[in-house]
Amino acid sequence: MATSEVAALQLEVEQLKQQLAEAELNARFDQEYVDTIESGAVARFQLDFTEGVVTQEITITTEDGSFGLADYVGLSIPCSIEDLFNRVAERYIHEENRYWFTLGTSSSIIKDMVDSKGSARVLFDARRKDQAPGPLFARWCMPVVRDPRSGHYIGRGSIADCTNRFRTSRGAAGDDSEKIRSSLGASLRQLYLGVFYVDVMTDVVDVYVSSSAITAKLGLFKPYVTFEDASSALKTFVIGSESETLPIFDRSVMLENLSRIGKVEEEFLLSDGRYVHCVALPVQFNRFGQITGLVVTLRDVSEEHRRKRDLLEATRAAESANEAKTMFLSNLSHDIRTPMNAIVGFSDLLEESLDDRQLSLDYVSKIKKSGSVLMGLVNEVLELSRIDKGAESIDLKAVSLPDVFDTLCEFIQVQLQDRNIAFESSLDIEHPLVTVDEVKLRKILINILSNALKYTEQGTIRVSIAEEKGSLAGFSRYCFEVSDTGMGMSEGFLPQVFDEFSREDATGASGAEGVGLGMSIVKRYVDMFGGEVSVRSAKDKGTTVTVTLPLMIAQEPAEPVQAASRKERDLTGVKVLLAEDDDLNAEIAIGLLSRKGLEVTRVADGFECVMKLAESPAGAFDVVLMDVHMPRMGGYEATEAIRAFDDADKRDIPIIAMTADAFEEDKRRAKAYGMNGHVAKPVDFKVLFDQIGRFV
């Protein structure tokens, strides 16, 4: 076959392919037109958007007659498409649908959609003006495609009467429907920042509900806003880089996700501090199942985030508290078991060494020492617990700082006997009398001094009190400083120095006694006084602890300090009535009191104590040692009953509380109930004998 014949044949094949493609496009075009013909159509029309001219009147035919749409709105054929639709929107379409009618019939928008997607489908329902002819509600449906024969943008459409459908769906409510819509909008505004309908075909956002802030952010005050414009505007107010990747801000990704899972939702933080929950749901589909309309909601979830954050913080705090409690109990268990091991172990050794008096006395001494350590631990744990619960109160009274200072110096000098440690002191104050809780002030200073004594093997310990002018009238700032040249602490440990059970050498390798609660108590008491405490330290160089307290200058003289010791009295023959319910405690008390020459009668509770006194002649007993917590009648109630006796000799008998209630307020409470003295368990019998000697 000749070359020319081959070329001619190829050209013919190409022409046939082109004709086949055009036939397929024509068939699609015609099918689209057929699909738009609504049942109940009152008008059919064809428009050439390339020419932009209406060449044939759009005639609407109803049971009441026919009329030309262009003629009704005051235009003559031919006329421009833009003029016709603008005039129809103005004179024929109800104002509630006018904006969307104008937008949906815009020639430029329709052409852009055909160019980008291959076709456009104008589909919306519109209500006519009340006095206009034709159906009250009409569906305007017009697919627009490129005519493959001419390349023009051709729209073939219909206008169908959908009044009955609207009336049925709205329940023939008439004007009440507007009230319903208004009420619905008001309700939605309480729930949402915004509710929007997005026409996927035109990409236009229809606003149902929008707060003023969201309206401004998204630019919804403009004649019309596309989804791309609105999402781009919202992204600028989203904090963080996630705004670039959230599917809700990418139209194609969002539509893909909606087609796949049926819902898209995201949460993001706006620049004004609000958290917003955004949800997109498809609500309209074409006959191919493709999404043509969707609803987007924006809801302020800041309060929910706050509640979640508070719950998370509370959970973390609870977990932290539980962890701290577990650690506390673990440390406490260790520090209790250490002296308990010594007590049990030396008790066993003592039992086997009774024949060796010297060795037995050594074991007894060590048991007592371990018992003192254990008692100190219990007291400090209880003290911390009371402070943390707010049960500790401040008992303010006039105090002489020089007296406090002298007592501290005596305490240190006694401890430093036979130790290679120098002691230096300095007192530089203008106002010696201050108003302060003396017990807590002494506790602060003794705890600090005890650490200096524990951790200093040689060198110097210095104590000073200095006064600085206060910022408030009648107050001065007093600086209490204790420094030593002992083993010191590393810089890394200093932030933990006020934590419970904190000891840098937790193994106790230094040989220093203590459980690591002293500085915790110091910090809490200083905070109660409204003061400050700081620690400077260096490993192997020493430590300086500085406490600064704002104290009121006292105007009245301080109470005189009673002598620390008095001459021991002979208590032989003193008759004691002991009210104690615990047999072991009673046995210990009776044994030690009897060895001292006192005559002891024991009763098991407060009721027996009252009855014993009432039945006995006056002078049968010289003093009552009263436990507080007993069955039937406690010590306080028993004391009140005794103080109510008619017999003055019995009524005024000295009563000394001998109880495990060991805090300062317990002492004050005992006094308030009429007791003369108070001795805490475990009983220091030297203190007990001293009190008996004072009152008998």
C-alpha positions as CSV (number, residue, x, y, z in Angstrom):
1,M,0.0,0.0,0.0
2,A,1.3,3.4,-1.0
3,T,2.4,5.8,1.7
4,S,-0.2,8.3,0.7
5,E,-2.9,5.7,1.2
6,V,-1.6,4.8,4.7
7,A,-1.6,8.4,5.7
8,A,-5.2,8.9,4.4
9,L,-6.3,5.8,6.3
10,Q,-4.7,7.0,9.5
11,L,-6.4,10.4,9.1
12,E,-9.7,8.7,8.6
13,V,-9.1,6.6,11.8
14,E,-8.3,9.8,13.8
15,Q,-11.5,11.5,12.5
16,L,-13.5,8.4,13.5
17,K,-12.0,8.5,17.0
18,Q,-12.8,12.2,17.3
19,Q,-16.4,11.6,16.1
20,L,-16.8,8.8,18.6
21,A,-15.5,11.0,21.5
22,E,-17.9,13.8,20.4
23,A,-20.8,11.3,20.3
24,E,-20.0,10.1,23.8
25,L,-19.9,13.8,25.0
26,N,-23.1,14.5,23.2
27,A,-24.7,11.5,24.8
28,R,-23.5,12.6,28.3
29,F,-24.7,16.2,27.6
30,D,-28.1,14.9,26.6
31,Q,-28.3,12.6,29.5
32,E,-27.5,15.4,31.9
33,Y,-30.3,17.4,30.4
34,V,-32.7,14.6,30.7
35,D,-31.7,14.1,34.3
36,T,-32.5,17.7,35.1
37,I,-36.0,17.5,33.9
38,E,-38.0,17.5,37.1
39,S,-41.4,15.9,37.4
40,G,-43.8,18.8,37.6
41,A,-41.6,21.1,35.5
42,V,-43.3,24.4,34.7
43,A,-40.5,25.6,32.4
44,R,-37.6,24.3,30.4
45,F,-34.8,26.4,28.9
46,Q,-31.4,26.4,27.3
47,L,-28.8,29.2,27.9
48,D,-25.5,29.8,26.1
49,F,-23.2,31.3,28.8
50,T,-20.4,31.9,26.2
51,E,-22.7,34.2,24.2
52,G,-24.2,35.5,27.4
53,V,-27.5,36.3,25.7
54,V,-31.0,34.9,26.2
55,T,-32.5,34.4,22.8
56,Q,-35.7,32.7,23.8
57,E,-38.2,33.6,26.5
58,I,-38.4,31.3,29.5
59,T,-42.1,30.6,29.7
60,I,-43.5,29.4,33.1
61,T,-46.8,27.5,32.7
62,T,-49.0,26.7,35.7
63,E,-52.7,25.8,36.2
64,D,-53.3,29.6,36.4
65,G,-51.8,30.3,33.0
66,S,-48.5,31.1,31.5
67,F,-46.1,34.1,31.6
68,G,-42.7,35.0,30.3
69,L,-40.1,35.4,33.0
70,A,-38.1,38.1,31.1
71,D,-41.3,39.9,30.3
72,Y,-42.4,39.8,33.9
73,V,-39.2,41.4,35.2
74,G,-39.3,44.1,32.5
75,L,-36.8,42.8,30.0
76,S,-37.2,42.2,26.3
77,I,-35.7,39.2,24.4
78,P,-32.9,39.1,23.5
79,C,-31.2,40.2,26.8
80,S,-28.1,39.3,28.6
81,I,-28.1,36.3,31.0
82,E,-26.6,38.4,33.8
83,D,-29.3,41.1,33.4
84,L,-32.1,38.5,33.4
85,F,-31.0,36.6,36.5
86,N,-30.2,39.8,38.4
87,R,-33.6,41.2,37.5
88,V,-35.3,37.9,38.4
89,A,-33.5,37.9,41.8
90,E,-34.6,41.5,42.4
91,R,-38.2,41.4,41.3
92,Y,-39.3,37.7,41.4
93,I,-37.3,35.8,44.0
94,H,-38.1,36.2,47.7
95,E,-35.5,38.2,49.7
96,E,-34.6,35.2,51.9
97,N,-33.3,33.4,48.8
98,R,-32.2,36.3,46.7
99,Y,-28.5,36.3,47.7
100,W,-28.0,32.6,46.9
101,F,-30.0,32.8,43.7
102,T,-27.7,35.6,42.4
103,L,-24.6,33.7,43.5
104,G,-25.7,30.4,42.0
105,T,-26.5,31.9,38.6
106,S,-23.3,33.9,38.3
107,S,-21.9,33.3,34.8
108,S,-18.3,33.7,36.0
109,I,-18.7,31.2,38.8
110,I,-20.4,28.7,36.5
111,K,-17.7,28.9,33.9
112,D,-14.9,28.6,36.5
113,M,-16.5,25.4,37.8
114,V,-16.9,23.9,34.3
115,D,-13.2,24.7,33.6
116,S,-12.0,23.1,36.8
117,K,-14.4,20.2,37.1
118,G,-15.6,19.6,33.6
119,S,-19.2,20.5,34.5
120,A,-21.3,22.5,36.9
121,R,-24.7,21.8,38.3
122,V,-26.9,24.7,39.5
123,L,-29.4,23.3,41.9
124,F,-31.3,25.2,44.5
125,D,-34.8,25.8,45.8
126,A,-36.1,29.3,45.9
127,R,-39.3,31.0,47.0
128,R,-40.9,33.6,44.8
129,K,-42.2,36.9,46.1
130,D,-45.7,36.7,47.7
131,Q,-47.5,38.7,44.9
132,A,-45.6,37.2,42.0
133,P,-47.1,34.6,39.7
134,G,-45.9,31.0,39.4
135,P,-45.2,28.3,42.0
136,L,-44.6,29.6,45.5
137,F,-41.6,27.3,45.8
138,A,-39.6,26.3,42.7
139,R,-36.6,24.1,42.2
140,W,-34.1,25.5,39.7
141,C,-32.0,22.8,38.2
142,M,-29.4,23.4,35.4
143,P,-26.3,21.4,34.5
144,V,-23.7,23.3,32.5
145,V,-21.2,21.6,30.3
146,R,-18.9,22.5,27.4
147,D,-20.7,21.7,24.0
148,P,-18.2,19.5,22.2
149,R,-19.4,20.8,18.9
150,S,-19.1,24.5,19.6
151,G,-17.0,24.7,22.8
152,H,-19.6,27.0,24.3
153,Y,-20.8,26.8,27.9
154,I,-24.3,25.5,27.5
155,G,-26.8,25.1,30.3
156,R,-30.0,23.2,29.9
157,G,-32.4,23.3,32.8
158,S,-35.8,23.3,34.2
159,I,-38.0,25.0,36.8
160,A,-40.2,22.6,38.8
161,D,-43.0,23.3,41.2
162,C,-42.0,22.0,44.7
163,T,-44.5,23.9,46.7
164,N,-46.3,20.8,48.0
165,R,-43.1,19.2,49.1
166,F,-42.1,22.4,51.0
167,R,-45.5,22.7,52.7
168,T,-45.5,19.0,53.7
169,S,-41.9,19.2,55.1
170,R,-42.7,22.4,56.9
171,G,-46.1,21.2,58.1
172,A,-47.9,24.0,56.3
173,A,-46.9,26.2,59.2
174,G,-46.9,29.4,57.2
175,D,-45.3,32.3,58.9
176,D,-44.8,30.1,62.0
177,S,-41.8,28.6,60.1
178,E,-40.0,31.8,60.4
179,K,-40.5,31.8,64.2
180,I,-39.2,28.2,64.3
181,R,-36.2,29.1,62.3
182,S,-35.5,32.1,64.5
183,S,-35.9,29.9,67.7
184,L,-33.7,27.3,66.2
185,G,-31.0,29.8,65.3
186,A,-31.1,31.2,68.9
187,S,-30.7,27.7,70.3
188,L,-27.9,26.9,67.9
189,R,-26.1,30.1,68.9
190,Q,-26.0,29.0,72.5
191,L,-24.4,25.7,71.4
192,Y,-22.2,26.7,68.5
193,L,-19.8,29.5,67.5
194,G,-20.9,28.7,63.9
195,V,-23.0,26.5,61.8
196,F,-22.4,26.6,58.0
197,Y,-23.6,24.9,54.9
198,V,-21.0,24.4,52.2
199,D,-22.2,23.9,48.6
200,V,-19.5,21.6,47.2
201,M,-20.5,22.3,43.6
202,T,-20.1,26.1,44.0
203,D,-17.7,26.0,47.0
204,V,-19.8,28.7,48.6
205,V,-20.4,28.9,52.4
206,D,-24.0,29.5,53.6
207,V,-24.2,30.9,57.1
208,Y,-26.8,29.5,59.5
209,V,-25.3,30.6,62.8
210,S,-22.2,32.6,63.4
211,S,-20.8,34.6,66.4
212,S,-19.6,38.1,65.8
213,A,-16.0,36.9,66.4
214,I,-16.2,34.1,63.9
215,T,-18.0,36.3,61.4
216,A,-15.0,38.8,61.6
217,K,-12.4,36.0,61.5
218,L,-13.8,34.3,58.5
219,G,-14.8,37.5,56.6
220,L,-18.5,36.4,56.5
221,F,-19.6,40.0,56.2
222,K,-18.6,39.9,52.5
223,P,-21.2,39.4,49.7
224,Y,-20.2,35.7,49.5
225,V,-17.4,33.6,50.9
226,T,-15.9,30.4,49.4
227,F,-14.9,27.5,51.6
228,E,-11.3,28.0,50.6
229,D,-11.4,31.7,51.7
230,A,-13.1,30.9,55.0
231,S,-10.7,28.0,55.9
232,S,-7.6,30.1,54.9
233,A,-8.9,32.9,57.1
234,L,-9.5,30.6,60.0
235,K,-6.0,29.0,59.7
236,T,-4.4,32.4,60.4
237,F,-6.0,32.3,63.9
238,V,-5.0,28.7,64.7
239,I,-2.0,28.4,67.1
240,G,0.7,25.9,66.1
241,S,1.9,24.3,62.9
242,E,-0.9,21.7,62.8
243,S,-3.1,24.2,60.9
244,E,-1.2,23.3,57.8
245,T,-1.9,19.6,58.1
246,L,-5.4,19.4,59.6
247,P,-7.8,17.8,57.1
248,I,-10.6,20.2,58.0
249,F,-8.6,23.0,56.3
250,D,-7.9,21.1,53.0
251,R,-11.0,20.8,50.9
252,S,-9.9,17.8,48.8
253,V,-8.5,15.9,51.8
254,M,-11.7,16.6,53.8
255,L,-14.0,15.4,51.0
256,E,-11.9,12.3,50.6
257,N,-12.2,11.5,54.3
258,L,-15.9,12.3,54.4
259,S,-16.5,9.9,51.5
260,R,-14.4,7.2,53.3
261,I,-15.5,7.6,56.9
262,G,-18.5,9.9,56.8
263,K,-17.3,12.4,59.3
264,V,-14.3,14.7,59.9
265,E,-13.6,16.4,63.2
266,E,-10.7,18.3,64.6
267,E,-9.8,20.4,67.7
268,F,-7.5,23.4,67.6
269,L,-6.5,26.4,69.7
270,L,-7.3,29.9,68.5
271,S,-5.1,32.9,69.1
272,D,-7.7,34.3,71.5
273,G,-7.1,31.3,73.8
274,R,-10.3,29.4,72.9
275,Y,-10.3,25.7,72.0
276,V,-12.6,25.0,69.1
277,H,-14.1,21.7,68.1
278,C,-14.9,21.5,64.3
279,V,-17.1,18.9,62.7
280,A,-17.9,18.4,59.0
281,L,-20.8,16.1,58.0
282,P,-22.1,15.3,54.4
283,V,-25.8,16.1,54.1
284,Q,-26.4,16.1,50.3
285,F,-25.3,13.7,47.5
286,N,-25.8,13.4,43.8
287,R,-27.2,10.3,42.0
288,F,-23.6,8.9,41.8
289,G,-23.3,9.1,45.6
290,Q,-20.9,12.0,45.4
291,I,-21.1,14.7,48.2
292,T,-22.7,17.9,46.9
293,G,-23.4,19.6,50.3
294,L,-22.0,19.4,53.8
295,V,-22.5,21.1,57.2
296,V,-19.6,22.4,59.2
297,T,-20.0,23.3,62.9
298,L,-17.7,25.2,65.2
299,R,-18.1,24.7,69.0
300,D,-16.2,26.4,71.8
301,V,-14.8,23.6,74.0
302,S,-12.6,25.8,76.2
303,E,-14.5,24.9,79.3
304,E,-14.3,21.2,78.5
305,H,-10.5,21.6,78.0
306,R,-10.2,23.4,81.3
307,R,-12.1,20.6,83.1
308,K,-9.9,18.0,81.4
309,R,-6.8,20.0,82.3
310,D,-8.0,20.3,85.9
311,L,-8.8,16.6,86.1
312,L,-5.4,15.8,84.6
313,E,-3.6,18.0,87.0
314,A,-5.7,16.6,89.9
315,T,-4.8,13.1,88.8
316,R,-1.1,14.0,88.5
317,A,-1.2,15.6,91.9
318,A,-2.9,12.5,93.4
319,E,-0.4,10.3,91.7
320,S,2.4,12.5,93.0
321,A,0.9,12.5,96.5
322,N,0.5,8.8,96.4
323,E,4.1,8.4,95.2
324,A,5.3,10.8,98.0
325,K,3.2,8.8,100.5
326,T,4.7,5.5,99.4
327,M,8.3,7.0,99.6
328,F,7.5,8.5,103.0
329,L,6.2,5.2,104.4
330,S,9.2,3.4,102.9
331,N,11.7,5.8,104.5
332,L,9.7,5.8,107.7
333,S,9.7,2.0,107.8
334,H,13.5,2.0,107.4
335,D,14.1,4.6,110.0
336,I,11.8,2.9,112.5
337,R,13.3,-0.5,112.0
338,T,16.8,0.7,112.6
339,P,16.4,1.7,116.3
340,M,13.8,-1.1,116.7
341,N,16.4,-3.6,115.5
342,A,18.8,-2.3,118.2
343,I,16.1,-2.5,120.9
344,V,15.1,-6.0,120.0
345,G,18.7,-7.2,119.5
346,F,20.2,-5.7,122.7
347,S,17.2,-7.0,124.6
348,D,18.0,-10.5,123.5
349,L,21.7,-9.9,124.4
350,L,20.7,-8.5,127.8
351,E,18.6,-11.6,128.5
352,E,21.6,-13.8,128.0
353,S,24.1,-11.5,129.9
354,L,22.3,-10.9,133.2
355,D,25.2,-12.3,135.2
356,D,27.6,-9.7,133.7
357,R,26.4,-6.4,135.4
358,Q,28.7,-4.1,133.4
359,L,27.8,-5.6,130.1
360,S,24.1,-5.5,131.0
361,L,24.3,-1.9,131.9
362,D,25.9,-1.2,128.5
363,Y,23.1,-3.0,126.7
364,V,20.5,-1.1,128.7
365,S,22.1,2.2,127.8
366,K,22.0,1.3,124.1
367,I,18.4,0.3,124.4
368,K,17.5,3.6,126.0
369,K,19.5,5.5,123.3
370,S,17.6,3.6,120.5
371,G,14.3,4.3,122.3
372,S,15.1,8.0,122.3
373,V,15.9,7.9,118.6
374,L,12.6,6.1,117.9
375,M,10.7,8.6,120.1
376,G,12.3,11.5,118.3
377,L,11.2,10.1,115.0
378,V,7.6,9.6,116.1
379,N,7.5,13.1,117.5
380,E,8.9,14.7,114.3
381,V,6.5,12.7,112.1
382,L,3.5,13.7,114.2
383,E,4.7,17.3,114.2
384,L,5.0,17.4,110.4
385,S,1.6,15.8,110.1
386,R,0.0,18.4,112.3
387,I,1.7,21.3,110.5
388,D,0.5,20.0,107.1
389,K,-3.0,19.6,108.4
390,G,-3.0,23.2,109.8
391,A,-3.5,21.8,113.3
392,E,-0.4,23.7,114.6
393,S,-1.2,27.2,115.9
394,I,1.1,30.0,116.9
395,D,1.1,30.9,120.6
396,L,2.4,34.5,120.7
397,K,3.8,36.0,123.8
398,A,6.5,38.3,124.9
399,V,9.9,36.6,124.8
400,S,13.4,37.7,125.7
401,L,15.8,36.9,122.9
402,P,18.9,37.2,125.1
403,D,17.3,34.5,127.3
404,V,16.7,32.3,124.3
405,F,20.2,33.0,123.1
406,D,21.8,32.1,126.4
407,T,19.8,28.8,126.6
408,L,21.0,27.9,123.1
409,C,24.6,28.7,124.0
410,E,24.4,26.5,127.1
411,F,22.9,23.7,125.0
412,I,25.7,23.8,122.5
413,Q,28.5,24.1,125.1
414,V,27.2,21.0,127.0
415,Q,27.1,19.1,123.7
416,L,30.7,20.2,122.8
417,Q,32.3,18.9,125.9
418,D,35.3,16.7,125.2
419,R,35.0,17.5,121.4
420,N,37.6,19.2,119.3
421,I,35.2,22.0,118.2
422,A,35.4,25.7,118.9
423,F,32.2,27.7,119.6
424,E,31.6,31.3,118.8
425,S,28.5,33.4,119.5
426,S,27.3,36.9,118.6
427,L,24.2,38.9,119.8
428,D,23.6,42.2,118.1
429,I,20.1,43.5,118.8
430,E,18.5,46.8,119.8
431,H,15.1,45.4,121.0
432,P,15.6,42.3,123.2
433,L,11.8,41.7,123.8
434,V,9.8,40.4,120.9
435,T,6.4,38.8,120.4
436,V,6.8,35.2,119.2
437,D,5.9,31.6,119.8
438,E,8.9,30.7,121.9
439,V,8.5,26.9,121.7
440,K,8.5,27.0,117.9
441,L,11.4,29.5,117.7
442,R,13.5,27.2,120.0
443,K,12.5,24.2,117.8
444,I,13.8,26.0,114.7
445,L,17.1,26.9,116.2
446,I,17.7,23.6,118.0
447,N,17.0,21.6,114.9
448,I,19.5,23.7,113.0
449,L,22.1,23.5,115.8
450,S,21.6,19.7,116.1
451,N,22.6,19.3,112.4
452,A,25.7,21.4,113.0
453,L,26.6,19.2,115.9
454,K,25.9,16.0,114.1
455,Y,27.9,16.8,110.9
456,T,30.9,18.6,112.4
457,E,33.8,16.5,113.6
458,Q,36.2,19.4,114.2
459,G,36.5,23.1,113.5
460,T,34.1,25.8,114.6
461,I,30.4,26.3,115.1
462,R,29.1,29.9,115.2
463,V,25.7,31.2,116.3
464,S,24.5,34.8,115.9
465,I,21.4,36.9,116.2
466,A,21.3,40.3,114.5
467,E,18.5,42.8,114.2
468,E,17.6,44.8,111.1
469,K,15.1,47.6,110.8
470,G,11.7,46.3,109.6
471,S,9.5,47.7,106.8
472,L,6.5,47.9,109.1
473,A,6.2,50.1,112.2
474,G,6.7,48.2,115.4
475,F,8.4,45.3,113.7
476,S,12.1,44.4,113.2
477,R,13.7,41.7,111.1
478,Y,15.8,39.3,113.2
479,C,18.5,37.3,111.5
480,F,19.4,34.0,113.2
481,E,22.4,32.3,111.7
482,V,24.2,29.0,112.4
483,S,27.4,28.1,110.6
484,D,29.8,25.2,110.9
485,T,32.9,23.9,109.3
486,G,31.6,20.4,109.1
487,M,31.2,17.9,106.2
488,G,28.8,20.2,104.3
489,M,26.6,19.3,101.3
490,S,27.0,19.1,97.6
491,E,25.4,21.8,95.4
492,G,23.2,19.2,93.8
493,F,21.6,18.2,97.1
494,L,20.7,21.7,98.3
495,P,17.3,21.8,96.5
496,Q,16.3,18.8,98.5
497,V,17.5,19.9,101.9
498,F,13.9,20.7,103.1
499,D,12.3,17.5,101.8
500,E,11.1,14.9,104.3
501,F,13.7,12.2,105.0
502,S,16.3,14.0,102.9
503,R,19.9,13.1,103.8
504,E,22.7,13.3,101.3
505,D,24.4,10.3,102.9
506,A,21.2,8.2,103.0
507,T,23.1,5.1,104.0
508,G,24.2,6.7,107.3
509,A,27.8,6.1,106.5
510,S,28.7,9.4,108.2
511,G,27.6,7.9,111.5
512,A,25.3,10.9,112.2
513,E,22.0,10.1,113.8
514,G,18.7,11.4,112.5
515,V,16.0,10.6,110.0
516,G,16.0,13.7,107.8
517,L,12.9,15.5,109.2
518,G,14.5,18.3,111.1
519,M,14.9,20.8,108.3
520,S,11.4,20.0,106.9
521,I,10.0,21.1,110.3
522,V,12.3,24.2,110.3
523,K,11.0,25.2,106.8
524,R,7.3,24.8,107.8
525,Y,7.7,26.8,111.1
526,V,9.6,29.6,109.3
527,D,6.8,29.7,106.7
528,M,4.2,30.0,109.6
529,F,6.1,33.0,110.9
530,G,6.1,34.6,107.5
531,G,9.9,34.4,107.4
532,E,12.6,33.1,105.1
533,V,15.2,30.3,105.5
534,S,18.3,29.8,103.2
535,V,21.1,27.3,103.2
536,R,24.6,27.7,101.8
537,S,26.9,24.8,101.8
538,A,30.0,23.2,100.2
539,K,31.2,19.7,100.4
540,D,33.9,19.2,103.1
541,K,33.8,23.0,103.9
542,G,30.7,23.5,106.0
543,T,27.2,24.8,106.0
544,T,25.5,28.1,106.9
545,V,21.8,28.2,107.7
546,T,20.1,31.7,107.8
547,V,16.6,32.3,109.2
548,T,15.1,35.7,108.9
549,L,11.9,36.4,110.8
550,P,9.8,39.6,111.0
551,L,8.9,39.9,114.7
552,M,6.8,42.4,116.6
553,I,8.7,44.4,119.2
554,A,7.1,43.6,122.6
555,Q,6.1,46.4,125.0
556,E,5.6,44.4,128.2
557,P,8.4,42.5,129.9
558,A,8.9,38.8,129.0
559,E,7.8,36.1,131.4
560,P,10.7,35.2,133.7
561,V,12.5,32.0,132.7
562,Q,12.1,29.4,135.4
563,A,15.1,27.6,136.6
564,A,16.0,24.6,134.5
565,S,16.6,22.4,137.5
566,R,15.5,22.4,141.1
567,K,16.7,20.5,144.2
568,E,15.3,16.9,144.1
569,R,12.8,16.3,146.9
570,D,12.4,13.2,149.0
571,L,9.0,11.8,147.9
572,T,9.0,8.9,150.3
573,G,5.5,8.2,151.6
574,V,3.7,10.3,149.1
575,K,0.4,8.6,148.4
576,V,-0.4,8.4,144.6
577,L,-3.8,7.4,142.9
578,L,-2.8,6.2,139.5
579,A,-5.6,6.1,136.8
580,E,-4.2,3.9,134.0
581,D,-6.1,1.4,131.8
582,D,-3.0,-0.2,130.2
583,D,-1.6,-3.0,132.4
584,L,2.0,-2.7,131.1
585,N,2.1,1.1,131.5
586,A,0.6,0.7,135.0
587,E,3.3,-1.9,135.9
588,I,6.1,0.4,134.8
589,A,4.7,3.4,136.7
590,I,4.0,1.4,139.8
591,G,7.5,-0.1,139.7
592,L,9.4,3.1,139.3
593,L,7.3,5.1,141.7
594,S,7.5,2.5,144.3
595,R,11.3,2.3,144.1
596,K,11.3,6.1,144.8
597,G,9.3,5.4,148.0
598,L,5.9,6.5,146.8
599,E,2.8,4.5,147.7
600,V,0.7,3.7,144.6
601,T,-3.0,2.7,144.3
602,R,-4.1,1.9,140.8
603,V,-7.5,2.2,139.2
604,A,-8.4,1.2,135.6
605,D,-10.3,4.2,134.3
606,G,-11.6,7.6,135.1
607,F,-14.9,6.4,136.7
608,E,-13.1,4.2,139.2
609,C,-10.8,7.1,140.0
610,V,-13.7,9.4,140.8
611,M,-15.4,6.7,142.9
612,K,-12.2,5.9,144.7
613,L,-11.6,9.5,145.7
614,A,-15.2,10.0,146.7
615,E,-15.3,6.9,148.9
616,S,-11.9,7.5,150.5
617,P,-11.4,9.9,153.5
618,A,-9.9,13.3,152.9
619,G,-6.1,13.1,152.7
620,A,-6.1,9.4,151.6
621,F,-4.2,10.5,148.5
622,D,-1.7,13.3,147.9
623,V,-1.7,13.4,144.1
624,V,-3.6,11.9,141.1
625,L,-1.7,10.7,138.0
626,M,-4.4,10.7,135.3
627,D,-4.3,9.0,131.9
628,V,-6.5,10.9,129.4
629,H,-7.8,8.2,127.1
630,M,-9.5,5.5,129.1
631,P,-12.7,3.4,128.8
632,R,-16.0,4.4,130.5
633,M,-14.7,7.8,131.6
634,G,-11.7,9.6,130.2
635,G,-9.2,11.7,132.2
636,Y,-10.7,15.1,131.3
637,E,-14.2,14.1,132.4
638,A,-12.9,12.6,135.6
639,T,-11.0,15.8,136.4
640,E,-14.2,17.8,135.8
641,A,-16.0,15.5,138.2
642,I,-13.3,15.7,140.9
643,R,-13.2,19.5,140.6
644,A,-17.0,19.5,141.3
645,F,-16.7,17.7,144.7
646,D,-18.1,19.6,147.7
647,D,-15.2,18.5,149.9
648,A,-12.5,21.1,149.3
649,D,-9.6,18.8,150.3
650,K,-10.7,16.3,147.7
651,R,-11.7,18.9,145.1
652,D,-8.3,20.6,145.2
653,I,-6.1,17.5,145.0
654,P,-3.2,18.0,142.5
655,I,-3.9,16.1,139.2
656,I,-1.1,15.5,136.7
657,A,-2.0,14.3,133.2
658,M,0.2,11.4,132.2
659,T,-0.7,10.9,128.6
660,A,0.5,10.2,125.0
661,D,-1.1,13.5,124.0
662,A,2.2,15.3,123.9
663,F,1.7,18.6,122.0
664,E,1.5,22.1,123.3
665,E,-2.2,22.4,122.8
666,D,-2.6,19.2,124.7
667,K,-0.8,20.8,127.7
668,R,-3.1,23.8,127.4
669,R,-6.2,21.6,127.1
670,A,-5.2,19.7,130.3
671,K,-4.8,22.9,132.1
672,A,-8.2,24.2,130.8
673,Y,-9.9,21.0,132.3
674,G,-8.4,21.8,135.7
675,M,-5.2,19.6,135.7
676,N,-2.2,21.0,137.5
677,G,0.5,19.4,135.3
678,H,1.2,17.5,132.2
679,V,3.8,14.7,131.5
680,A,4.0,13.1,128.0
681,K,4.4,9.4,127.4
682,P,6.8,7.7,127.2
683,V,7.3,9.2,130.7
684,D,10.5,10.8,131.7
685,F,10.3,9.9,135.4
686,K,12.7,12.7,136.3
687,V,10.3,15.2,134.9
688,L,7.4,13.4,136.6
689,F,9.1,13.3,140.0
690,D,9.9,17.0,139.6
691,Q,6.2,17.8,139.0
692,I,5.0,15.7,141.9
693,G,7.5,17.6,144.1
694,R,6.2,20.9,142.9
695,F,2.5,20.2,143.7
696,V,2.7,18.0,146.8
